[in-house]
Amino acid sequence: MFSKISNEFKVGVLTVIAVTLLIIGYNFMMGRDNLLSRGRQYHVMYTNTQGLSVGTALMYNGYRIGVLRKLQMVENGEMIEATIEVSSDLPIPANSKIKLQSDLLGGVTLLLLKGDAKNLADDGDQLQAEYSKDIFNVINSRVVNLSNSADSLFSTLNQFFHSKDLTAAIGSLPGTINELQLAIKTLRETVSNMSPNINNTMSNLSAFSNNFAVYDKELKESLGHINTAGKQLDSVQIKALVSNLSNASAQISSIMEKVGKGEGSLGKLVNDDKFYTDLQKTNLDLQKLVLDLKKYPEKYVPVPGTKKQRKKAKKASAADSSVW
């Protein structure tokens, strides 16, 4: 059957088929959905297309409704006119906008932003242009601001840590700690040495107080003998002296009795063991304070910018059973 067809006819048919497929493929690549129908066309004036190219899809809520057909420069190159073909039957209000949306990887997409006007845009009308910020410019501005803030922070920290006052304070800290340790050691030795002497003194005072009644009786007898022996010399003066000594002896006896009972300041000091206990407790508290200062110096040195470290040191100090 095909043997009777000439080669020229076969070549012509193949050529027509190839051209038809080429046209269909070209229009498909350009985004035309239906080759037999022409959609509505709208015009948008841009000052900058941000790398927009012919064939870019027009999207609405993630759905493709059209395609960019043409780009041309107008008004002496100051504006760029974009011709967009909408193949969808979607109603488009007259105040709608076509937004240039920059993608993260550098591409550009057209987005339809529907307006709220009651009248619809007709075929061939001009829609408003809308721009989105370049995502790389936004990221770059944020990075620049962050970099400036970091530089300022590091500069402040560098000035602080190289401050002469801070260096002098840190340099004098070991000496202060050593002096505090020496003072605590001296206080401990002093209390330790005083303890036996204080105990002996209190014991002696107590024994003297208990025997004072005997001393008073013996003293009275001795003075009686003196009074009898000296009547011939000056009985009036001796009698007055004996009376005064007797009164003084009674008063001393009364005082020592009150001391023995714990009355008055001296009595409380002699009979109250809390004095020595408080000294021992003070020594123990000083030892704990020095140990806490050694292990957690951030807790006591208010260095600016180390608020978190101070808070962490306080928490660790409070939970350290070896200190408290």
Disulfide bonds with the S-S distance in Angstrom:
none
